Amino acid sequence: MGIFLAAMEMTVVSTAMPTAVGDLGGINLYAWIFTAYLLTATVTMPIYGKLADIYGRKPIMFIGIALFLSGSFLCGHADSMIMLIFFRSIQGLGAGAVQPIALTIVGDMFDVHQRAKIQGVLSAVWGVAGLAGPVLGGAIVQLLSWRWVFYINIPLGLGCAATLFFAYHETVCKRKHKLDAMGAILLSMTIVFTLLGTRVRGEGIVFFSAAAATLAAFIWLERRVADPIIPLDLFRQRVIAVASAGGALMGAAMMSATTFIPLYTQIILAKTPYEAGSAIAPLVIGWPISSTLAGRLLPRLGYRILIRSGQAITLLAATGLSFLLNPDANLWVVRLTMFVYGLGLGLANPPLMIAVQSNVPWDRRGVATAVTMSSRTIGGTLAVGMLGNLLAATLAARDIPIDIADKVLGAERTTIPPPMVESILGALRDGMGTIFHVVAVIALAGFLVSLLFPRIRIAPRNAEETKP
């Protein structure tokens, strides 16, 4: 249920946000709707992972669900773009716990052979939720209001909490510990400064310099404390280092596509919110199909061939999008390409996560899972931020007022003189055309990194340590 909640949130919001911008204004802040959520989720993932290794998975999962539902309720009540962005950050604080802790629980309960099969079940849940997201989001926007895409999380989250409370029982290995609070603060500052560097035009160098300074301080501290928030020796393992880099590029390719394709479909192709949602829906059909296949093939083929094949397919789809998206693009061609996109991501993702979980003991599995997932969200957040800046810069370079550009997304579009509409659409079309070329380059980098993944022997059945 946690996987379902996280998967549906990603696609349902992407579908509804163009309409929300038309209602609230602030197209120049469009990318921040996603960035605020991803930023707080990314900052907290490693912290939640460490806490789950210390206090157990269950209490940390409860905290995440509570924050996620509170943020969802507040997002539905937002009456300005700034408020929506702030409430999305609260939602992200909860999301930072929900999905990684859910996957950590799976890592605890099953060995590598069982885990490969259960990934198929989780991928099917992810696919159903992801498919329901854009379709349901488009229908909600047209029949009710974009605000209901947030309210729908509440009954799902309560169901998740109830199931966790009554059905999941764990034994936590008691040990002395001291939470590395300063390490958590320095890590959070590093991530925040880095992400702000991609967002604040003209002052990026200041934030990147600050990020470099806090990162240096973080590394210095983590090498000296007895119980670091992130054990740096994890990255001495090639599998975790390559999985983190590959996950970052995978997240960048995925989040960029799901963020900007609905916007392109609704503005440039002049489609409805429902059709904009359906443009990315095939991604979450292809993902569970190939993920299920990867789970079945993993014990026989190993990690490397699946990861490399998945990244190659993703590169093929991203390159196709960069050339196929134009004002005359056929929506079915976009849908088919997104289906292939999902096949590639689904084939590569489970082996990456299973490889990481299979190479660490129980008391490091939470933080290792969270670090791998946070690298994916960091990659996605950085990419969406930089590409959002690129779009805003395109509008600014052509002296297009942001408040006028906002109206193109809403009902006031008919009040704008046709020549001005054409100029705005031209700027948005050119800006997003460049965006999709950059996404193809990101996918290429992901494929190249996959070539570095080491050869790892699959452990014999039931040979792993699965309990504390």
Wavefront OBJ file of the C-alpha trace (Angstrom):
o trace
v 0.000 0.000 0.000
v 2.952 2.317 0.601
v 4.271 1.573 -2.899
v 0.785 2.208 -4.324
v 0.552 5.567 -2.556
v 3.998 6.734 -3.699
v 3.500 5.585 -7.304
v 0.095 7.176 -7.754
v 1.255 10.461 -6.239
v 3.981 10.850 -8.845
v 1.702 10.590 -11.882
v -1.551 12.049 -10.577
v 0.138 15.339 -9.627
v 1.990 15.627 -12.948
v -1.355 15.487 -14.737
v -3.106 18.072 -12.588
v -0.407 20.704 -12.154
v -0.795 22.507 -15.519
v -4.414 23.200 -14.505
v -3.322 24.253 -11.006
v -0.905 26.762 -12.557
v -3.732 28.118 -14.694
v -5.776 28.595 -11.501
v -3.079 29.914 -9.139
v -0.631 31.494 -11.618
v 3.157 31.246 -11.415
v 4.325 29.250 -14.439
v 7.856 30.433 -13.616
v 7.513 28.405 -10.398
v 6.101 25.318 -12.149
v 9.161 23.132 -11.590
v 9.183 24.052 -7.868
v 5.911 22.163 -7.357
v 7.882 18.997 -7.997
v 11.216 20.207 -6.661
v 9.896 21.118 -3.192
v 8.457 17.631 -2.819
v 11.578 15.908 -4.110
v 13.920 18.142 -2.122
v 12.462 17.344 1.309
v 12.038 13.677 0.385
v 15.640 13.499 -0.767
v 17.057 15.257 2.299
v 15.229 12.980 4.719
v 15.613 9.578 3.013
v 19.103 8.770 4.399
v 18.067 10.068 7.825
v 14.935 7.900 7.895
v 17.000 4.953 6.690
v 19.444 5.357 9.557
v 16.624 5.771 12.081
v 14.969 2.617 10.724
v 18.201 0.689 11.318
v 18.285 1.967 14.910
v 14.634 1.970 16.005
v 13.058 -0.445 13.546
v 11.090 0.022 10.342
v 7.571 0.277 11.772
v 7.705 3.496 13.881
v 9.595 5.395 11.157
v 7.048 4.305 8.559
v 4.233 5.637 10.771
v 5.933 9.035 11.030
v 6.281 9.186 7.260
v 2.631 8.345 6.635
v 1.455 10.990 9.121
v 3.546 13.728 7.488
v 2.536 12.664 3.981
v -1.181 12.810 4.747
v -0.872 16.150 6.549
v 0.899 17.627 3.540
v -1.713 16.194 1.169
v -4.564 17.790 3.106
v -2.815 21.167 3.185
v -1.980 21.041 -0.549
v -5.680 20.688 -1.280
v -6.293 23.929 0.645
v -3.536 26.010 -0.982
v -4.704 29.327 -2.447
v -1.414 30.496 -3.974
v 1.515 28.915 -5.764
v 3.855 29.706 -2.845
v 1.530 27.952 -0.387
v 1.212 24.935 -2.672
v 4.992 24.656 -2.940
v 5.404 24.910 0.856
v 2.758 22.257 1.529
v 4.303 19.994 -1.101
v 7.524 20.189 0.906
v 5.645 18.841 3.955
v 4.262 16.048 1.805
v 7.821 15.270 0.720
v 8.950 15.018 4.345
v 6.622 12.031 4.659
v 7.447 10.541 1.272
v 11.089 10.380 2.341
v 10.113 7.555 4.698
v 7.241 5.740 2.986
v 8.767 4.171 -0.127
v 12.332 3.388 1.067
v 11.113 1.870 4.336
v 8.577 -0.228 2.411
v 11.369 -1.584 0.215
v 13.600 -2.128 3.254
v 10.877 -4.283 4.839
v 10.828 -6.378 1.670
v 14.606 -6.727 1.913
v 14.229 -7.960 5.502
v 11.528 -10.525 4.767
v 12.950 -12.252 1.665
v 16.266 -13.594 0.378
v 17.569 -12.588 -3.055
v 15.640 -15.321 -4.918
v 12.333 -14.547 -3.198
v 13.026 -10.818 -3.443
v 13.415 -11.045 -7.216
v 9.969 -12.659 -7.462
v 8.249 -10.305 -5.005
v 9.563 -7.397 -7.048
v 7.160 -8.589 -9.736
v 4.264 -8.284 -7.308
v 5.377 -4.825 -6.168
v 5.899 -3.743 -9.759
v 2.377 -4.830 -10.638
v 1.068 -2.723 -7.741
v 3.292 0.172 -8.865
v 2.007 -0.191 -12.425
v -1.668 -0.237 -11.454
v -1.191 2.795 -9.209
v 0.893 4.657 -11.764
v -1.624 3.904 -14.510
v -4.525 4.971 -12.307
v -2.720 8.220 -11.446
v -2.779 10.045 -14.801
v -6.162 8.655 -15.820
v -7.726 9.443 -12.450
v -5.921 12.776 -12.260
v -7.235 13.886 -15.643
v -10.776 12.797 -14.748
v -10.628 14.545 -11.347
v -9.420 17.794 -12.904
v -12.204 17.783 -15.488
v -15.028 16.617 -13.206
v -14.080 18.074 -9.808
v -10.966 20.154 -9.136
v -7.193 19.729 -9.174
v -7.343 19.941 -5.358
v -8.891 16.473 -5.143
v -5.723 14.843 -6.502
v -4.311 15.525 -3.025
v -7.394 14.628 -0.990
v -7.517 11.166 -2.576
v -4.288 10.273 -0.741
v -5.956 10.426 2.663
v -8.059 7.214 2.638
v -5.200 5.333 0.961
v -2.699 6.509 3.568
v -4.990 5.611 6.455
v -5.428 2.142 4.986
v -1.658 1.778 4.721
v -1.192 2.788 8.371
v -3.888 0.372 9.567
v -2.365 -2.534 7.646
v 1.092 -1.747 9.013
v -0.228 -1.557 12.578
v -2.120 -4.856 12.584
v -0.174 -7.034 10.132
v 3.535 -6.225 10.441
v 5.621 -7.342 13.417
v 9.376 -6.972 13.714
v 12.190 -7.712 16.138
v 14.719 -4.920 16.500
v 18.285 -5.693 17.515
v 18.911 -3.505 20.548
v 22.296 -1.815 20.595
v 23.898 1.299 21.970
v 23.800 4.194 19.588
v 24.155 7.922 19.388
v 22.336 9.672 16.559
v 24.700 11.651 14.367
v 22.636 14.865 14.471
v 25.396 17.117 13.148
v 25.998 14.726 10.261
v 22.290 14.828 9.416
v 22.341 18.640 9.463
v 25.424 18.887 7.245
v 24.021 16.316 4.799
v 20.720 18.199 4.610
v 22.507 21.512 4.032
v 24.630 19.976 1.260
v 21.593 18.624 -0.591
v 19.571 21.823 -0.142
v 22.413 24.096 -1.314
v 23.031 21.864 -4.328
v 19.397 21.888 -5.355
v 19.089 25.639 -4.802
v 22.103 26.078 -7.051
v 20.065 24.648 -9.915
v 17.055 26.807 -9.121
v 18.241 30.345 -8.337
v 19.322 32.053 -11.509
v 22.363 34.323 -11.207
v 23.338 33.091 -7.747
v 23.939 29.426 -8.474
v 27.692 29.689 -7.912
v 27.085 30.912 -4.353
v 24.920 27.908 -3.489
v 27.238 25.436 -5.223
v 30.183 26.854 -3.246
v 28.214 26.519 -0.024
v 27.321 22.928 -0.982
v 30.994 22.115 -1.552
v 31.912 23.528 1.864
v 29.187 21.626 3.750
v 30.010 18.430 1.841
v 33.663 18.699 2.868
v 32.608 19.231 6.489
v 30.196 16.272 6.265
v 32.890 13.920 4.949
v 35.364 15.100 7.605
v 32.802 14.468 10.354
v 31.537 11.110 9.092
v 35.064 9.716 9.093
v 35.408 10.498 12.802
v 32.060 9.770 14.493
v 31.405 6.316 15.925
v 27.965 5.876 14.333
v 27.742 8.040 11.173
v 24.415 8.911 9.548
v 25.845 7.476 6.305
v 28.778 5.055 6.663
v 31.115 6.296 3.926
v 32.707 2.880 3.573
v 29.480 1.795 1.847
v 30.720 3.593 -1.264
v 33.931 1.592 -1.269
v 31.764 -1.226 -2.530
v 31.650 -0.807 -6.292
v 28.096 -2.132 -6.485
v 26.765 0.654 -4.242
v 28.830 3.390 -5.884
v 27.706 2.398 -9.396
v 24.108 1.782 -8.270
v 23.970 5.264 -6.732
v 25.336 6.951 -9.866
v 23.131 4.877 -12.157
v 20.113 5.512 -9.949
v 20.717 9.261 -10.062
v 20.741 9.260 -13.864
v 17.740 6.936 -13.986
v 15.806 9.284 -11.698
v 16.799 12.258 -13.834
v 15.554 10.578 -17.012
v 12.295 9.435 -15.410
v 11.335 12.605 -13.534
v 12.183 14.883 -16.456
v 9.902 12.927 -18.775
v 6.963 12.667 -16.357
v 7.247 16.369 -15.458
v 7.496 17.964 -18.897
v 5.610 15.642 -21.244
v 2.187 16.488 -19.695
v 3.066 20.180 -19.971
v 4.098 19.785 -23.626
v 1.000 17.736 -24.428
v -1.404 20.195 -22.867
v 0.188 23.416 -24.173
v 1.863 22.604 -27.486
v -0.349 19.738 -28.652
v -3.456 21.495 -27.211
v -4.786 18.359 -25.517
v -7.016 18.034 -22.450
v -5.659 17.270 -18.958
v -6.986 13.735 -19.380
v -5.057 13.279 -22.639
v -1.951 14.835 -21.057
v -2.136 12.211 -18.326
v -2.619 9.425 -20.840
v 0.577 10.511 -22.617
v 2.750 9.311 -19.717
v 0.477 6.491 -18.507
v 2.112 3.844 -20.761
v 5.370 4.299 -18.841
v 3.756 2.668 -15.825
v 2.389 -0.136 -17.981
v 5.781 -0.988 -19.454
v 7.593 -0.686 -16.110
v 5.828 -3.569 -14.250
v 5.941 -5.836 -17.309
v 9.712 -5.627 -17.647
v 10.231 -5.482 -13.875
v 8.335 -8.758 -13.459
v 10.414 -10.246 -16.240
v 13.613 -8.994 -14.574
v 12.582 -10.658 -11.307
v 12.170 -14.011 -13.034
v 15.369 -13.749 -15.089
v 17.650 -12.359 -12.375
v 18.648 -15.687 -10.743
v 19.609 -17.067 -14.189
v 21.124 -14.048 -15.954
v 22.587 -12.083 -13.053
v 22.533 -8.346 -12.483
v 24.700 -6.846 -15.206
v 22.926 -7.956 -18.372
v 19.538 -6.794 -17.062
v 20.830 -3.413 -15.881
v 22.688 -2.726 -19.121
v 19.783 -3.858 -21.300
v 17.350 -1.681 -19.361
v 19.528 1.397 -19.664
v 20.000 0.770 -23.399
v 16.225 0.578 -23.952
v 15.743 3.772 -21.922
v 18.330 5.520 -24.086
v 16.512 4.381 -27.234
v 13.167 5.752 -25.969
v 14.631 9.057 -24.734
v 16.367 9.615 -28.067
v 13.113 8.853 -29.862
v 11.244 11.418 -27.772
v 13.806 14.106 -28.523
v 13.113 13.759 -32.255
v 9.436 12.770 -32.280
v 8.036 15.565 -30.081
v 6.959 18.390 -32.383
v 3.749 20.438 -32.828
v 2.380 17.795 -35.224
v 3.279 14.815 -33.038
v 0.760 11.991 -32.918
v -0.290 11.346 -29.320
v -0.246 7.590 -29.901
v 3.391 7.779 -30.985
v 4.203 9.589 -27.728
v 2.317 6.937 -25.754
v 4.144 4.087 -27.504
v 7.511 5.741 -26.841
v 6.660 6.180 -23.168
v 5.724 2.488 -23.013
v 9.220 1.606 -24.279
v 10.636 4.127 -21.782
v 8.905 2.224 -18.993
v 10.204 -1.115 -20.279
v 13.768 0.140 -19.992
v 13.410 1.667 -16.535
v 11.554 -1.376 -15.201
v 14.186 -3.789 -16.469
v 17.102 -1.929 -14.849
v 15.619 -0.773 -11.549
v 14.913 -4.014 -9.598
v 18.384 -5.548 -10.178
v 20.007 -2.322 -8.950
v 18.030 -2.300 -5.705
v 18.312 -6.048 -5.098
v 22.080 -5.947 -5.652
v 22.453 -3.223 -3.017
v 20.241 -4.952 -0.438
v 21.974 -8.284 -0.997
v 25.419 -6.857 -0.260
v 24.779 -5.299 3.177
v 23.766 -6.770 6.588
v 20.419 -6.059 8.326
v 21.714 -3.154 10.409
v 22.835 -1.335 7.248
v 20.028 -2.337 4.900
v 17.815 0.615 5.811
v 20.452 3.258 5.171
v 21.786 1.478 2.053
v 18.278 1.285 0.560
v 17.587 4.908 1.444
v 20.902 6.135 0.012
v 20.231 4.325 -3.267
v 16.726 5.772 -3.474
v 17.819 9.255 -2.444
v 20.409 9.250 -5.221
v 17.546 8.654 -7.632
v 15.520 11.535 -6.246
v 18.584 13.795 -6.162
v 19.150 13.057 -9.836
v 15.502 13.694 -10.629
v 15.352 16.896 -8.615
v 18.545 18.326 -10.079
v 17.408 17.518 -13.603
v 13.906 18.950 -13.191
v 15.365 22.062 -11.553
v 17.917 22.742 -14.265
v 15.424 22.030 -17.032
v 12.834 24.254 -15.351
v 15.417 27.030 -15.267
v 16.056 26.434 -18.949
v 12.367 26.871 -19.732
v 12.130 30.052 -17.636
v 15.277 31.415 -19.309
v 13.753 30.815 -22.746
v 10.720 32.917 -21.811
v 12.899 35.659 -20.289
v 15.169 35.788 -23.345
v 12.150 36.638 -25.493
v 10.835 39.268 -23.051
v 7.633 37.348 -22.382
v 5.971 38.443 -19.102
v 5.401 35.519 -16.765
v 1.851 36.625 -15.896
v 0.921 36.544 -19.589
v 2.521 33.121 -20.041
v 0.484 31.859 -17.060
v -2.752 32.748 -18.831
v -1.922 30.466 -21.753
v -2.488 27.541 -19.369
v -5.872 28.734 -18.118
v -9.278 29.836 -19.301
v -7.966 33.392 -19.875
v -6.059 32.234 -22.949
v -8.856 33.569 -25.173
v -8.271 37.093 -23.810
v -4.676 37.193 -25.106
v -4.111 38.573 -28.636
v -3.394 35.693 -31.077
v 0.085 37.034 -32.055
v 1.092 37.049 -28.371
v -0.238 33.502 -27.898
v 1.759 32.370 -30.915
v 4.924 33.997 -29.543
v 4.501 32.359 -26.134
v 3.788 28.955 -27.661
v 6.865 29.312 -29.860
v 9.077 30.058 -26.856
v 7.639 27.157 -24.858
v 7.964 24.830 -27.834
v 11.626 25.727 -28.376
v 12.447 25.539 -24.684
v 10.861 22.128 -24.215
v 12.421 20.870 -27.453
v 15.832 21.585 -25.941
v 14.734 19.942 -22.700
v 13.997 16.626 -24.402
v 17.368 16.654 -26.177
v 19.044 17.092 -22.775
v 17.023 14.159 -21.405
v 18.433 11.976 -24.194
v 21.967 12.956 -23.148
v 21.123 12.023 -19.538
v 19.905 8.604 -20.696
v 23.162 8.126 -22.619
v 25.147 8.862 -19.453
v 23.030 6.303 -17.575
v 23.860 3.627 -20.131
v 27.587 4.401 -19.950
v 27.550 4.127 -16.144
v 25.776 0.749 -16.379
v 28.824 -0.603 -18.216
v 30.796 -0.165 -14.957
v 28.520 -2.426 -12.887
v 30.589 -5.275 -11.400
v 29.999 -8.980 -11.859
v 28.259 -10.250 -8.701
v 27.503 -13.853 -7.859
v 23.905 -14.576 -6.869
v 23.892 -15.909 -3.307
v 22.586 -19.472 -2.768
v 18.945 -19.705 -1.769
v 18.308 -18.744 1.888
v 22.002 -17.922 2.385
v 21.453 -14.258 3.261
v 21.023 -12.753 6.688
v 17.418 -11.578 6.674
v 16.790 -11.014 10.395
v 18.631 -9.107 13.096
l 1 2 3 4 5 6 7 8 9 10 11 12 13 14 15 16 17 18 19 20 21 22 23 24 25 26 27 28 29 30 31 32 33 34 35 36 37 38 39 40 41 42 43 44 45 46 47 48 49 50 51 52 53 54 55 56 57 58 59 60 61 62 63 64 65 66 67 68 69 70 71 72 73 74 75 76 77 78 79 80 81 82 83 84 85 86 87 88 89 90 91 92 93 94 95 96 97 98 99 100 101 102 103 104 105 106 107 108 109 110 111 112 113 114 115 116 117 118 119 120 121 122 123 124 125 126 127 128 129 130 131 132 133 134 135 136 137 138 139 140 141 142 143 144 145 146 147 148 149 150 151 152 153 154 155 156 157 158 159 160 161 162 163 164 165 166 167 168 169 170 171 172 173 174 175 176 177 178 179 180 181 182 183 184 185 186 187 188 189 190 191 192 193 194 195 196 197 198 199 200 201 202 203 204 205 206 207 208 209 210 211 212 213 214 215 216 217 218 219 220 221 222 223 224 225 226 227 228 229 230 231 232 233 234 235 236 237 238 239 240 241 242 243 244 245 246 247 248 249 250 251 252 253 254 255 256 257 258 259 260 261 262 263 264 265 266 267 268 269 270 271 272 273 274 275 276 277 278 279 280 281 282 283 284 285 286 287 288 289 290 291 292 293 294 295 296 297 298 299 300 301 302 303 304 305 306 307 308 309 310 311 312 313 314 315 316 317 318 319 320 321 322 323 324 325 326 327 328 329 330 331 332 333 334 335 336 337 338 339 340 341 342 343 344 345 346 347 348 349 350 351 352 353 354 355 356 357 358 359 360 361 362 363 364 365 366 367 368 369 370 371 372 373 374 375 376 377 378 379 380 381 382 383 384 385 386 387 388 389 390 391 392 393 394 395 396 397 398 399 400 401 402 403 404 405 406 407 408 409 410 411 412 413 414 415 416 417 418 419 420 421 422 423 424 425 426 427 428 429 430 431 432 433 434 435 436 437 438 439 440 441 442 443 444 445 446 447 448 449 450 451 452 453 454 455 456 457 458 459 460 461 462 463 464 465 466 467 468
